[in-house]
Amino acid sequence: MRVRPTLSWTPAGDLPPGTTDLAPVADALSAGGVLVLSGAGISTESGIPDYRGVDGSLNRHTPMTYQDFTTSARARRRYWARSHLGWRTFGRARPNAGHRAVAALGRHGLLSGVITQNVDGLHQAAGSEGVVELHGSLARVVCLSCGALSPRRELARRLEEANAGFEPVAAGVNPDGDADLTDEQVGDFRVVPCALCGGVLKPDVVFFGETVPPPRVEHCRGLVREASSLLVLGSSLTVMSGLRFVRQAAGEGKPVLIVNRDPTRGDRHALTRVALPLGAALTTVADRLGVPVDGRAPAG
């Protein structure tokens, strides 16, 4: 099933204002059982831009949609050329203070789980376990014909061999791993097929206009039901894939807390929205709770 992608959302004037008070976040975490829902904003300090906001990639870039990818060979060539280049940047990205703080809070038993809308794998690289990748992972590739999964690094090797000398300079890289290249830079980039059946390869991610697999959604709904509260980190909640869990938590009478610099589509369901940079905010909360991040002793 395909749905029309929601790329933007205009905040209403009656949304509650953001705050810099981290006390409600610290209180929720000290009680334990907190489910984290993270978005692109938690990875910006790792050099991966988010979609929205003043510097968001949607200001210059329209993400690939499932409809375009599956119906147009030209669109697939353009996507894979751009993604092949962008993958190099993703491969160099490292977890930042926000990812490391989430991992530390999890190790200390304060979290019930982590759901991420990101496809960059940085939560796992920081040490978080059992992360649910709501939108999949760029580290895997799936064949649309036979369903075989394979490592992205293997596809990268094959694309390198098929496109020797492909070294364009990108204007930027987007949260979906898609580098900004012109059609001239894409040129006659060669796309390789599935090594098993010759079918079309797609990154194992949920494109705009594609639905999250229902079993994954139900698993996440179960995590929300089991959690004491929901902590949203760096997500505008523009798309329903994440917003539905905020609505579910609020409907079940569970506190929703948001740390995001800009207003979000979930603000009216939240106990608070903290408008602070994520790395500093989460490290500060960890310090208050006596949780060392990266082996560093908490302040005080």
Secondary structure, DSSP 4 states (H G I P E B T S, - for coil): -B-------PPPTTSPPPB---HHHHHHHHH--EEEEE-GGGGGGGT---SSSTT-GGGT-PPPBHHHHHH-HHHHHHHHHHHHHHHHHHHH----HHHHHHHHHHHTT-EEEEEE--SS-HHHHHT--S-EETTEEEEEEEETTT--EEEHHHHHHHHHHHTTT--PPPS-B-TTS-B---HHHHTTPPPP--TTT---EEEEE--BTBPPPHHHHHHHHHHHHH-SEEEEES----SHHHHHHHHHHHHTT--EEEE-SS--TTGGG-SEEE-S-HHHHHHHHHHHTT--BTTBPPP-
